[in-house]
């Protein structure tokens, strides 16, 4: 996997997508002894979460999800996958308005798997203010039940009215 990603930045976008597809497929159903084959690639995969190409981001997210699923019972491996820089990139991805619904869901799945058996990862997320990020994602403004008076603008009527999903 690291060899496939070594010169990723020098590839064309279509070649990057192919390399990330190979990587994502290689990360599926790994055995414990195979972790050393992908360990070096985790920072590279994580850095792709910040890419502008949506397909590259989706494949990087898919690769991390498959890695997390492969080692969901192994606390030490999860700690290696869920290092603070990976968690920061996942958190940043959640806040992008252009992220697709499937990538968003996959990103949340990764975070759930990483934190379920690893309190250290949970602590890192709390230190990175993940609670505030989730609050921003889950709280949406709503209109008042009553029609605003003619002297009030819509913006004024929205102040203080929040709906928590």
N, C-alpha and C positions, 0 to 999 in steps of 0.2 A: 504494500500500500504506500509506504513512504516514497518508493521509487516512482510510482505513478504520479505522485503529487510534487515531486522535487522541483521541476521547472514550470509549475502551473501558471505562474504569472506571465511567462513568455509564450504561452500557447494562445491560439485564437480562441474566441468564445466557444465555438463549437467543439474544439478539442478539449477545452476546460470542462465542458459539460460531459463529454465522453469519459474523461479521466475521473470526474466526480461520480459518474454513474458506476464505473468499475469499483471505485472506492466504496460507495454505498452498498453495492452488491457484495463486496468482500467483507463487509462488517456484519453481515447477517449470520446468526446462529454460530458464533465463534465459541470455541472451547477455551478453557482456562489457560492452557499452555500456548494458545495462539495470540494472546494479548500482546506479547512482545513484538509481534509482527505489525501491529497497528498503533502501538503506543506512541511512537515518534510522530505519527501523522495527526494526532489529535489537535495540536496547536494550529496546524495548517488547515484542517477541516474547520476548526473553530473560527479562524480568520476569514473563511469564506462566507460566514454568516453576515459579514459586513459588506459583501459584494453588492454591486448595483444590479447584476444580472439575476433576475428572479429564479430562473431555473437552477443556477449555481447555488443560490441560497437554499432552495428547496432540497437539493441533493445533499448539501452539507448537513442540513437539519435531519434528513433521512438517515445519513450515515451515523450521526451522533445518536439518534434514536435507536438504531439497530445495535450500536455498541452498548448503549445503556440496557437495552433488553437482553442482550447476550450475557451481561454480567450483573443482572438485577439482584442476584443472591450473593454477590461477592462484594462486601463492603470496601475492601482495599482497592479493587478495580474501579468501583464507582467513584471513589475518592480521586483516583487518577484521571478519570474522565471528567469529573466535575470540579476541576480546579477553578480558582477565582476568575481567571481570564475567560474561560469558557462560559462560566455563569454570567459574567458581565456582557459577553456577546449575545447570549440568549436573552438576557434582560433587555438589551438594546433592540434586539430583533422584535420582541413583543411590542415595543413602542412605535415601531415603524407603521405609518398609516397605509403603506403600500403592500404590506405582507398579506399573502393569500390566507384564506380561512384554513386550508389544510396545513399550511406551514405553521400558522399560529397554533393550531391544535397539536401538531407534532412537537412544537417547542414546549408547550405546556406539559405534554406527555413526558418529555425528557426530564423536565424539572421535577415532576412527580416521582419518576423512577429514581432519579439521583438523590432525592431527599428522603424517600421512604425508609431506606435502610442505612442512612448515613446522617447522623446529627451534625457532623462537622460541615457538610454541604449546606444543611439548613441554616446553620449559624452564619456561613458566608453570605447566603442570600439575605438574611436579616441585616447583616452589616452593610450590604449593598443597597439597602432600602427597598427591597423587593415588595414589602407591604404597601409602600406608597405607590409603586408602579402598578400593582394589582388594583389598588383603590382607583387610580386614574382610569384604568381599563374597564372597571365594573360600575363606575358611577357616571350616569348620564343626566344632563339637564332635562327637565320637563316643563311644559307650560302649566300655568296655574289652572285650576279647575274653572275659575271664573274668567270672563273676558276682561282684558286690561282696559281701564278707562282711557278715554281719548287723550288725557294729559300724560299718561304713562307710555313709555315706549316698550316694545317687546323685550329689549335687553333689561330694562328696569324690572319688568315682571318676572324675569328668569332668576334674578338675584335671590339666592337663598333656597330656591326650589330645586331639590336634587332627588333623584330616584336611584336607589341602590338595587341592583339586579341580584 
